[in-house]
Amino acid sequence: MPVPPASTFARLGQLVAIDKPSERSSRSIVEVFTGKELAQVPIGTEEDVEAALARARAAQKEWAKTSLQSRAAILRRFQTLVFQRIDELADIVQAETGKARPSAVEELLFVATAAGWYSANGPKILKDKRVQPAFPILVDARVRHLPKGVVGVISPWNYPMALSVQDANPAWLAGNAVIMKPDSQTPFSTLALAELLYEAGLPRDVLQTLPGSGQVVGNLLAENVDYLMFTGSTATGKTLAELCGRRLVGFSGELGGKNPMIVTATANIRRAALGATRACFSNSGQLCISIERIYVQQQVFEQFANEFVAQTRAMRLAPGYEADIDMGSLISESQVKTVDNHVTDAVSKGAKVLFGGKARPDLGPCFYEPTILSGVTEDMTLYKEETFGPVVSLYPVKTVDEAIERANDTRYGLNASVWAGTWREGQEIGSQIYAGSVNVNEGFAAWASHEAPCGGTRESGAGRRNGAEGLLKYTETQGLVTERFISLSGERWFPVKLLRALLPPLLKFLRIFPGR
């Protein structure tokens, strides 16, 4: 197996935003497939956060003066570097997370294509725009987008490359400086992309990576930055949002989910079942937008269940860096325990295991089979609580309306999937699901649709990533209005009384123009 060499982690370790790393406590980072140590990473302290913030604030003032075209060019070079080194990057993220090769490559493709989209469209979104003023010709009105200042990005372990730079890139593109706090289990994945951004031309102090605990580094960022982006649990997101709210500082978070799929009687059952394996078991089910509950119309329930089990049985579960492995490891033994507890609780209360349902220590310390359950009821933990693992529950429903009602019966609202006979039917159903993104005849394509906003409703989060919204959230919108030729306050040579007398006919004239 191509485990990255120790020299790779030693090189990346030098990029942490810590002045004296040798004087800090360190954390062991392991290869998840085997549990063997890959390297040590220093743990940031309060002093390190304060120093990083000072560097970021100084660098941001100069960075904001850099042209949009120059910033976008860095993103284009970064995209090229990701494509050139995709194999090395995939090795690193696989080693730290235990995900299968297809999931690792998919993550990197998302990183690269997102960079390409923002490099092409970011300058157009951010540039000043003239808007219609109250008095055309006499007044010039423009909308400007000013950087917030210093942005904090707290990223998770499940997609440590995509969910760090995917949020950091639009932030610095908008003229901000960024401090990234990667998850403690996956710091080198984030550092690997930071290295490429530096190589592409981004100044070191404009983007800093500071490993450390959430209690220290995470909370201090929330208490000091000018905007905070967080991906993780709903409980932690609420805490961080509260810290930001006390200072009236913006917060965006992609949080938990209990994402539904609907399969109608008109759907292509084989395609729906194949799509479900990807929607439920990609990245070993450790995906915020992963499907955890499927509602199937009764007349096709048995057919779908059989096909879904057959497609799942055909998946290859294994450790390794080969491209033909369909599903890899979970991130940690604690995650395995969480998944197993949910399944054991459900089975003990009467749920039926259609496939899987067991940990696989024979494959590695953190492996768990892709698992399909039926007969899950409200008294079972996984009925409404997020499992965040390769477990999905099937439910027969009589009508599509019942499926929609049950899909919406949740405190979450992150992602949903609809499979129907026609795309129009699917869109009609999807429009009735209260979620930040809905995919028709797909599981989570909305995530990779870079122009389409993606995020959560209710307890699944606040704000959006992707598209113009994912960029403009890192800015303060300013209206710049300039009087030209005469003062509307009235000059001595243009009496106020005369100005007031002219206003009614002028406004009446202006109403003939669109938008008045």
N, C-alpha and C positions, 0 to 999 in steps of 0.2 A: 504494500500500500504506500502511495507517495506522500508520506507525512512530511510537511515542510521541515527543512533543517533548522537546527537550533540557531544558526546564524541569521535566519530570516526574522525570528522573534527578537533576537538581540538588536538587530538593526531597527526594527519597528519600535522597540522599547525606548529607544533614544528620542522618539518624537513626542513623548508624553510632556504635558505642560507642567512639569515639576522641576524646579531649579536644582534641587539636590536629591535626586531619586535614590541614591545609595544610602541616604540618611532616613529614608522612609520605611515603614513596614511594607511588606509585600504580600501578594496573594498568588497562590499556585494556580496556573491555568492548565487544564488537563485536556488530552485528546478524548473526546466523549466516547468514541468507539471502544476504547480500551481502558480508560481511567488513568492512563499514564501521564505524568507531567510533561507539558510542552515547554513551559517557561514560567518565570515569575514576573509579576507586574507590580510596580510601586503603587501605594495607596495614597491618594491626595488628602491633604489636611486643610483645615481652615486657612492656614497661612498660604497654601498653594492656591486656593480659590481667590483670595484677596489679590495675590500677585497676578493671576491670570486675568482678573477683572481689570486691574490697572493697565496691563499691557493691551487688553482689548479696547479699552476706552481711548487710549492714546492712538492706537492703530486705526480705529474706526474713523476718526476725524479726517485723516489723510485718505483713507480708502474711499470715503464718500465723494471725494473729488475726482476719483478715477472715472473715466467715461464708461457708459453702459456698453459700448462696443468692445472696449478692452476687457471688461468683466466677462462678457459673453464669449470672447475668444478663449479665455481660460477654460470655460466649460467645454468648448469644442475640443480643445487639446486633451482635457481630462477624459472625455468620451473615447477618443482615439486610444489613449493609454489603457483604459479598461478593456477594450476589445483586444488590444495587443497582449495583455497579461491575464486574460480571463482564466487560464488554467491554474496559474499560481494563486490567484485570488480565490478560485473555487476550492483549492486545497486548504487554504487557510480557514475559510468559513466552514468547510466541512469538518475540519479538525476540531474547531471550537464548539460547533453546534451538534455534530453528529448527523446532519441532514444528508439525504441522498444526493448524488451528483446532479440529477435533473433539477432538483429544487435549488441547488447552489447556482447552477448556470442560469436558471430562470431569474433568480434574485439579481445576478449581475447584469443580465440583459435589461432588467427593469432600471437598474442604476444608470446604465449607459443611455438607454433611450430617453429617460427622463432628463438627463443632462442635455441631450440633443434638442429636446423640445424646448426647454427653458433657454438654451443658447439662441435658438431661432426666434422665439416668441417673447422672451423676457424684455428685451429693449423696447419692443412695441407696446407692451403692457405698461411699462414703467415711465415712458416718455411723457412729457407735459402734453396735455390735450386742451385745445381751445373748445369752450362751450358757449352756448348762446347766453349773452348777458341780458339784463333788463332793458338796456338801451343799446341796440346794435350800432356799430360805428362809433358812437360816443364813448362806449365802454368796452374794454377788452377783459374777458374772463377766461381763466385757465384753471385746470385741475392738475395739481402736482402730487407726487408721491415721495415723501421724505422718509429716510430710514429711521427705524425706531431707536437704534443705538447699538446696544449689545444684546444679542439673542442667546438664550440658553436652549440647548437641545438635549433632552434626556431620552436615550434610545434603548430598546429592549434587546433581549438575547435571541429572539426567534428569527429576526431578519436584521442582524447587526450591521450589515452593509447598507442595505436599501433604506432602512428606517433611521439611519444616522445622516448620511449625506443627502438623501432625498429631501430631508427637512432643512439641512444646513445649506445646501446649494442655493435654493431660492432666497434664503435669508441674506447670505453675503452678496448675492447678485443684486439685491435691493439696496446695497450700500451699508449693511450692518457688519459688525464683527460678531463672530460666533464662538461659543464655548460648548463643546460636545462632552457630555458625560455618558460614556458607553456603559452597558450593563457589566457588572463585575465579572461575569462568566465569559464575556466575549470581547475584551478590549482590543485584541490584535486585529480583528476584522475591521473595526472602525479605523484603527491606526493605519492599516494597509491602504485604505482609500484616501486618508489624509495625506499620506506620502505621495500618492499620485497627484493630488491637487497641488501640493507644493511644487512637484516637478512640472506641473502645467503652468505654474506662475503665480499661484495664490500666496500672498505673504503669510509667513508663519503665525504672526500675531493676529491676523484677521480670522484665522481658523485654528483653534486650539483644542486638543483632546486631553481631558483630565479624568483619569480613572479614579474611582473612589466610591464610598458608600453613599446610598441615598440619603441617609440620615445627616451626613456631613455635606458632601458635595452637592447632592440634589437639593436639599433644603436651602443651602446658602445661595445657590443659583436662583431659586425661586424668590428669595428675599432681596436679591440685588440686581438681576438683569432687567432689561426694559421690555422683554417679551419672552415667554417660555413656551416651548413645544415639548410635549411629553407623549410617549407611547407606552402603555402598560395597563395595569389593573385599574378598575374603576375606583377602588378604595384609595389607592395612592394618588390617582388623578384628582380626586376631590380634595385631598389634603394640599396638594400643590396649587390647585386653583384657588383655594382659600388663602394661601400665603400670598399669591399674586393679587388677589382681590383686595386685600388689606391696603395695598399700595396703588390700587386702580391701574394695575399693569396687565396687559393683555395675556391671555392664556389660550392655548389650543391643545386639545388632547384627543388621541384615538385610544379608546379604552376597551372595556370588555364587550362581549357579544354572545348571544345564543342564537346563532343565525339559522333561519329556516329555508327549506327548499319545498316547493310545491310541484308535484307531478300530476298533470291532468290525465283524464282518460283518453284524450286525443293525442298525447305526446308519443314520440317515437321512443318506445321503452328501452330498446337496446342503447340508443344514444344517451338517454337520460341516466341509465345505470352506469355507463362508462363515464359520463360527466360527473356523476356523484362520487366515483372513486377519486377523481382529481379534486373535487370540491371538498371532500371530507378528509382525505388522507395525504394531500400534498404537505410537505414539510412535517410529516408525521402528525398532522392535525394541529400543529402548533402555529396557527395562523389566526390573527384576530378576526378575519373574515371567513374562516372555515365554517362549513355547514355542520351543525350538530343535531338537527332535527329535520325529518323529511315527512311531509304530509302527502299521501298518495290516495287518489280516488279508489274506492273499494273495488270497482270492477277490474282494475288493473293492478291491485295491490300485490297479489300473490305472484303475478308475472314479473312485476318490478323487483320484488324481494328476491326471487330466484335468480334473476339476471344480475342483480347487484351483488349477491353472494358469489355468483360464478366469476364476475369480473374482479372482485376483491381477492378471491382465492388464487387468481392468476397472477396477482402482484408478487414481486420478489422482495422479501424483507431480509435485509442483510447489512452487515458492516462493510465499509469499503468505499473506495474512490472511483469505482468503475461506473460507466454510464448506463449500464443495463440494470441497475438496482432501482426499484421503484420507491421504496420507503426505507428510511434509515432509523436512527435512534431518537429517543427523546433526549432532552438536554441534560437531565440529572435524575438521580435516584429519587429525589423528593417529588419530581414531576411524575415519575412512574408510580409512586405511592398514591399521589392524588388521583391519577387515572384509575388505578386498581381499586381504590376505595369507592369511587363512583360506580364502577361496574359491580363490585361485590355487594354494595348496598342495594343496587337495583335487582340483582339476581336473587338476593336473600328475601326480597319482597315480592318476587313473582315474575320478574322480567325474564324473557327468553333470549338466550344467546344464539343468534343465527350464524354468526361466524366470529372467530377470535375469542377474545375475553381473557387472555392470559399474558403475563409478563414472560419475556424470553431471555432469561439470564444465560442461556446457552449461546446466544449470539453476542452478548455484551452486557455490561452492567445496567444499561438504561433502555433496553428494547421492550416494546410492548406491541402485541399483534394489532393490526387493524380490526376493529370490533364493530359488529352490527347487532343491535338489540331491537326487540319488539316487545310489546306489552308493558311499556314504561308508563307509570302512573304518577299522579301528583305528589304522592308521599315519598317518592324517590328523589335523592339529591340531584341527580343529573337531569331531572325533568325540566327544571328552570335555571339551575346553576351552570355556569360555564365550566366545561371540563378541560378545555384547551389541550386536547390530545386526540388520538385516532379512534374516537368513539362517536357513533351516531345512532339515533333512535328512529325507528320507522313507526308511523301512525296512519291507519286507514281512516279516510274521511268520506262522508256520503256525497258532499257537494264541494264545488270550488269555493263557494261563499264560506262554508265551514272551514276550509283550508286557510282562507285569508284571515278569518277571525282568529283562528288558533295561531297563525303565524304572527299576528300582531299582539297576542296575549303574552307579553314579556316586558320587563323593565328596560330591556335593551332595544337597540335599533341601529345596528351597524351595517349589515349586509344581508341580502336575500337572493335566492335563485328561483327562477320559474321555468318549468319545462312544459310546453304546450304544443298543440298541433300546428299552429301558425304563429308567426312572430307578432301579428296583430293581437291575437288572443293573449299571448304572453305579456305584451305591453299593457293590455287592459288590466290584467291581473296584477302586474307589477306596480302599476300606478296606485293601487289600493293598499300597498304594503308600506308601512311607516318605517323606513330605513334610509340611511344615508346613501346607500347604493343598492341597486337592484339589477340583476343580470338575467337576461332572457336566453334560454337555451345555452347557458354557460354558468360556471360556478362563481368566478371572481374576476372576470375580464375588466370590470370597471376599475379595478385597482391599477391596471396597466394602461388605461385610457387616459393619457396624461393631460388631455384638455378637459376631461370631465372631473368635477370636484368629487372627492371621496372622503367620507368621515362619518361620524356617528350622530344619532339623535338620542334623546333621553339619556340614560346612564351609559351610553356607548361613546359619549364624548361631546366635544364642543369645537367648532371651527372645522376647516377643511384643508386637506392637502390636495395637490394636483391643480392644474389649470391656473387661471388668473387669480382665483380666490386663494390658492395656496402660495401665491407670490405676494399679493397685495396685503395679506394679513401681517406681513413683516414691515409695513409702512404706515406712516401717518398721512392721511389724505388732507391736502391743503388747497383751499380755494384762493387764488390770487387774482384780484379784481383791480383793474387800473382805469381811472377816468382819463379820457383823451380829449383834446381840443378845448372843452369847456368844463367847468366845475358844476356838477349837479346840485351843489350846495348854493349856487348862485353867485356870480361875480358882480362887481359894482356896475360893469357895463352891460350886464345881462340880469335885470332885476328879478328877484324871487317871484314877485307877483306875476310877471310875464311868463316865467318858467312854469309856474303852477297852472296858468291858463292854457299853456300849450300841451300839458301832460295828457289830459283826457283824449283829445283828438289823435295825439301821437300813439297812445296805447290802443285806441280803436283801430288805427292803421296797422299796427303791428300784429293784431289778431288774425289778419288775413294770411300770415305766414304759418307754416306747419310748426307745431310745438308751442304756439303762444296760447 
